[in-house]
Amino acid sequence: MNVLKPDLVWVDGRCYRHFGKRNSSDYATTPYVEDDDLDIENGEEFDDTDIEIVSFGSSRYKHTFSVAKLFFPVIIGAKHSTRKKIEAETKTTIQIPKVGQDGDIVIIGFYHKGIISARRRIDLLIAATRKKHPYTHFLSVPLNEDHIMMKFNEFKNDILANSGKTSRGVDETIFQTPSKLHMTIGMLKLLDDVEKEQAIKALDYCKETIVMPAMKKYGQIPICLQGITMMNDDPEEIKILYAKVTDGNNVLQEIANEIENYYASIGLIVKYKESVKLHVTLMNTRYKATKEEFKMKVPFETFNGTEIFKVHENTCFGETVLKQIHISTLHEISSNGYYQAIAKINLTEGS
């Protein structure tokens, strides 16, 4: 661990330094002082506007909240060490359902500040753990229409028959499956049924407040796949090759940005860039990686796309309009060959 460059974790709009696991000797237990007006975690004044605390008995208070049960072991710690440490330093009692069981977490204490501090510490533990968890779902725009799949297959066959023969790393295994062609709006980590339901309700909200107003104003939202690009700047060392999504009036870009922003505001998406990159993956060397290589985080191979760019830099893969937005499940495929959806919104008649 590099203590000069620790991981940063965002919780409720606050940025924390996360130093990972530390030895018990590294902790200096600081007694909780009711008259201290500073947040133990980051030196800020307490703000309980987003935390509901109710009276409990004659002289205590209680705060109840829900988290995915897979976080319970992290909050409890080995031999209940993490829970006990938080309780001791915040003068609270933390009730957690037994591992494997559902239920809410309850924090009980004599002072609001202690309860708030305990909640903030638990939030930080959850955020750090969630950061390490793999993605489970993603917001997608399906683009597996017949004419687009046909153009993609022509692109693939031409490469394999011509430039692919002399280009390092190019073979059939790195091409996208035609039935999975899509545009991604954002990646999600939905870790229990509560978070899935939250994501589903958010999609309906986005339809009514973002997408439909835009369509009412501009009509159908065009999507044009024209040309290819890559994330890096060296065509001889490509990991992923994309089709460009052109957006002449910028409406599609604005819709994607607003949807991502809303999901970020409710804690279901972590934003790394100001704007969603509109693209459709055509080739990806990770497709050929085995499950063991994924688990071991073996670096993905690259391929030489120099010849591909010479021929297909401006290739057109087709045009369509925005018809659906899905919450797609990673690694689960439906009967039509596209990703299994836990929810979808239809934006055109008959779709």
C-alpha positions in Angstrom: 0.0 0.0 0.0 1.3 3.4 -1.0 0.4 5.7 1.9 1.2 8.8 -0.2 -1.3 7.8 -2.8 -4.2 6.0 -1.0 -7.4 5.0 -2.8 -10.1 7.7 -2.8 -13.7 6.7 -1.9 -16.7 8.9 -2.4 -19.6 8.6 0.1 -22.6 11.0 -0.1 -20.6 13.6 -2.0 -17.7 13.4 0.4 -14.2 12.2 -0.5 -12.3 10.0 1.9 -8.8 8.5 1.9 -9.0 4.7 2.2 -5.8 3.1 3.5 -7.1 -0.5 3.4 -6.4 -2.9 6.3 -4.3 -1.8 9.2 -2.9 -3.6 12.1 -4.6 -3.2 15.4 -1.6 -1.4 16.8 -2.1 1.3 14.2 -5.4 2.4 15.8 -5.4 4.9 18.6 -8.8 4.7 20.3 -10.1 8.2 20.7 -12.8 8.7 23.3 -16.1 10.1 22.0 -16.8 13.6 23.3 -20.3 14.9 23.0 -19.3 18.6 23.0 -17.0 18.1 19.9 -18.7 19.7 16.9 -16.5 18.0 14.3 -17.1 14.9 12.3 -14.6 12.3 13.5 -14.0 11.1 9.9 -13.1 14.3 8.1 -13.1 17.3 10.3 -16.4 18.7 8.9 -19.4 19.8 10.9 -22.0 17.1 11.4 -24.9 17.2 9.0 -27.8 14.9 9.8 -30.2 16.2 7.3 -30.0 13.0 5.2 -30.1 10.6 8.2 -33.4 9.9 10.0 -32.8 9.6 13.8 -35.8 8.9 16.1 -36.2 8.8 19.9 -35.6 5.4 21.4 -36.7 4.9 25.0 -36.5 7.8 27.5 -32.9 9.0 26.7 -31.5 7.4 23.6 -31.9 7.7 19.9 -32.1 5.2 17.0 -31.2 5.2 13.3 -32.3 2.4 11.0 -31.1 1.8 7.5 -30.8 -1.0 4.9 -27.7 -2.3 3.1 -27.2 -5.4 1.0 -26.5 -8.4 3.3 -23.3 -9.2 1.5 -21.8 -6.2 3.4 -22.7 -7.6 6.8 -19.4 -9.5 7.3 -17.4 -6.4 6.3 -19.2 -4.3 9.0 -19.0 -7.0 11.6 -15.3 -7.9 11.0 -13.3 -10.8 12.3 -14.7 -11.8 15.7 -16.9 -8.7 15.6 -13.8 -6.5 15.8 -14.9 -3.9 13.3 -18.3 -3.5 14.8 -16.9 -3.3 18.3 -14.3 -0.7 17.3 -17.0 1.6 15.8 -19.2 1.2 18.8 -16.4 2.0 21.2 -15.3 5.1 19.3 -18.8 6.5 18.8 -20.4 5.4 22.0 -23.2 3.5 20.1 -24.6 0.1 19.9 -24.9 -1.4 16.3 -27.3 -4.2 15.7 -26.6 -6.2 12.5 -28.6 -9.2 11.2 -26.8 -12.5 11.4 -24.7 -13.4 8.3 -26.9 -14.8 5.5 -30.1 -13.2 6.9 -31.9 -10.2 5.6 -32.8 -7.2 7.7 -31.9 -3.6 8.6 -28.9 -2.3 10.5 -29.9 -0.4 13.7 -27.6 2.2 15.4 -28.6 3.2 18.9 -26.9 5.9 21.0 -27.3 8.7 23.5 -26.2 11.4 21.1 -27.0 12.3 17.5 -23.4 12.9 16.7 -22.3 9.4 17.7 -25.0 7.8 15.6 -24.1 10.0 12.6 -20.4 9.2 12.9 -21.1 5.5 13.2 -23.2 5.7 10.1 -20.6 7.6 8.2 -18.0 5.0 9.1 -20.2 2.1 8.0 -20.9 4.0 4.7 -17.2 4.3 4.1 -16.7 0.5 4.7 -19.5 -0.2 2.3 -18.2 2.2 -0.4 -14.7 0.7 -0.2 -16.0 -2.8 -0.5 -18.5 -1.9 -3.3 -15.6 -0.4 -5.2 -13.9 -3.8 -5.4 -17.0 -5.7 -6.3 -17.4 -6.5 -10.1 -20.2 -4.9 -12.1 -23.4 -6.9 -12.3 -25.6 -4.9 -14.7 -25.4 -2.0 -17.2 -27.7 0.5 -18.8 -27.8 -0.4 -22.5 -29.3 0.7 -25.8 -29.8 -2.5 -27.9 -28.5 -2.1 -31.5 -28.8 -5.7 -32.7 -31.1 -4.8 -35.5 -30.9 -6.9 -38.7 -29.4 -4.3 -41.0 -26.8 -3.3 -38.3 -25.8 -6.9 -37.7 -25.5 -7.5 -41.4 -23.1 -4.5 -41.8 -21.1 -5.7 -38.8 -20.8 -9.2 -40.2 -19.6 -7.7 -43.5 -17.0 -5.7 -41.5 -15.9 -8.8 -39.6 -15.7 -11.1 -42.7 -13.7 -8.5 -44.6 -11.1 -8.2 -41.8 -10.7 -11.9 -41.4 -10.4 -12.5 -45.1 -7.9 -9.6 -45.7 -6.2 -7.4 -43.2 -6.7 -9.9 -40.4 -4.4 -12.4 -42.1 -1.4 -10.2 -41.6 -2.4 -8.2 -38.5 -1.0 -9.5 -35.1 -3.6 -10.6 -32.7 -6.6 -10.5 -35.0 -8.8 -13.6 -35.1 -12.5 -14.4 -34.8 -12.5 -14.7 -31.0 -12.0 -10.9 -30.4 -15.1 -9.9 -32.4 -18.4 -8.9 -30.7 -21.3 -11.3 -31.0 -23.7 -9.6 -33.5 -26.8 -10.2 -31.3 -25.1 -8.4 -28.4 -24.3 -5.1 -30.3 -25.2 -2.2 -28.0 -24.4 1.2 -26.7 -23.6 1.5 -23.0 -24.9 4.4 -20.9 -23.5 3.3 -17.5 -22.2 0.4 -15.5 -24.1 -0.8 -12.4 -23.4 -2.8 -9.3 -26.8 -4.0 -8.1 -26.1 -6.3 -5.1 -29.5 -7.2 -3.9 -33.2 -7.1 -4.8 -33.6 -3.7 -3.1 -30.9 -2.1 -5.3 -32.4 -3.8 -8.4 -35.8 -2.3 -7.6 -34.3 1.1 -7.1 -32.6 0.9 -10.5 -35.8 -0.2 -12.1 -37.7 2.7 -10.6 -34.9 5.1 -11.7 -35.3 3.9 -15.3 -39.0 4.7 -15.3 -38.2 8.1 -13.8 -35.7 8.8 -16.5 -38.2 7.8 -19.2 -40.8 10.3 -17.9 -38.5 13.2 -16.9 -35.6 12.9 -19.4 -36.3 10.8 -22.5 -40.0 11.5 -23.2 -39.6 15.3 -22.9 -36.7 15.2 -25.3 -38.6 13.2 -27.8 -41.6 15.5 -27.4 -39.4 18.4 -28.3 -37.2 16.8 -31.0 -39.1 13.8 -32.2 -37.4 10.5 -32.7 -33.7 10.5 -31.6 -31.5 9.3 -34.4 -28.5 7.0 -33.9 -25.9 6.7 -36.6 -22.9 4.3 -36.5 -20.2 5.7 -38.7 -16.5 5.1 -38.5 -14.3 3.4 -36.0 -12.1 4.5 -33.1 -10.1 3.3 -30.1 -9.5 4.5 -26.6 -5.7 4.6 -26.8 -3.7 6.4 -29.4 -1.6 3.6 -30.8 -3.3 1.6 -33.6 -0.6 -1.1 -33.2 -1.6 -1.8 -29.6 -5.4 -1.9 -29.5 -7.4 -3.7 -26.8 -10.9 -2.4 -27.8 -12.1 -1.1 -31.1 -15.4 0.8 -31.3 -17.9 2.1 -33.8 -18.5 5.8 -33.5 -22.0 7.0 -32.6 -22.6 10.3 -34.4 -25.0 12.7 -32.7 -25.6 15.7 -35.0 -27.9 17.7 -32.7 -26.3 16.4 -29.4 -29.7 15.2 -28.1 -28.6 11.6 -27.7 -25.5 12.8 -25.8 -27.6 15.0 -23.5 -30.1 12.1 -22.8 -27.2 9.7 -21.9 -25.5 12.3 -19.7 -28.7 13.1 -17.8 -29.5 9.5 -17.2 -26.0 8.8 -16.0 -26.2 11.9 -13.7 -29.5 10.8 -12.2 -28.2 7.3 -11.4 -25.1 8.8 -9.9 -27.2 11.1 -7.8 -29.0 8.1 -6.2 -25.7 6.2 -5.7 -26.1 3.6 -8.3 -23.4 4.8 -10.7 -19.9 6.2 -10.0 -19.0 8.8 -12.6 -15.4 8.9 -13.8 -15.9 11.3 -16.7 -18.0 14.4 -17.2 -19.8 12.9 -20.3 -20.8 9.5 -21.4 -18.7 8.2 -24.3 -21.2 7.2 -27.0 -19.7 4.1 -28.7 -20.5 0.5 -29.8 -17.8 -2.2 -29.1 -16.9 -4.1 -32.2 -13.7 -5.9 -31.2 -12.3 -6.6 -27.7 -9.4 -8.8 -26.8 -10.9 -9.6 -23.4 -13.5 -11.7 -25.2 -10.8 -14.4 -25.6 -9.7 -14.4 -21.9 -10.6 -17.4 -19.8 -12.4 -17.1 -16.4 -9.2 -18.0 -14.7 -7.4 -15.1 -16.5 -10.1 -12.7 -15.4 -9.8 -13.8 -11.7 -6.0 -13.5 -11.8 -6.3 -10.1 -13.5 -3.9 -11.2 -16.3 -3.3 -8.1 -18.6 -5.4 -8.3 -21.8 -3.6 -8.8 -25.0 -3.5 -6.2 -27.8 -3.9 -6.4 -31.6 -2.5 -4.4 -34.5 -5.3 -2.5 -36.1 -3.3 -0.4 -38.5 -4.6 -2.1 -41.6 -8.1 -2.2 -40.3 -8.1 1.6 -39.9 -6.8 2.1 -43.5 -9.8 0.2 -44.8 -12.6 0.9 -42.3 -11.9 4.3 -40.8 -15.2 5.6 -42.2 -17.2 2.4 -42.6 -21.0 2.9 -42.0 -22.6 0.3 -39.8 -26.2 1.6 -40.2 -28.7 4.1 -38.8 -31.6 3.7 -36.5 -33.5 5.6 -33.8 -33.6 5.3 -30.0 -36.1 2.5 -29.4 -35.3 1.0 -26.1 -33.2 1.3 -23.0 -32.5 -1.8 -20.9 -31.1 -2.6 -17.5 -29.1 -5.5 -18.8 -27.5 -8.3 -16.7 -23.9 -9.1 -17.4 -23.1 -12.7 -18.4 -26.8 -13.6 -18.8 -28.2 -14.0 -22.3 -31.9 -14.1 -23.3 -33.5 -16.2 -25.9 -32.8 -13.7 -28.7 -29.1 -13.7 -28.0 -29.1 -10.3 -26.3 -28.3 -9.6 -22.6 -31.1 -10.6 -20.2 -32.9 -7.5 -19.0 -34.4 -7.0 -15.5 -36.2 -3.9 -16.9 -36.6 -2.1 -20.1 -38.4 1.0 -21.5 -39.9 1.1 -25.0 -39.8 4.4 -26.8 -41.4 3.6 -30.2 -44.6 1.9 -31.1 -44.2 -1.9 -31.6 -40.8 -2.1 -30.0 
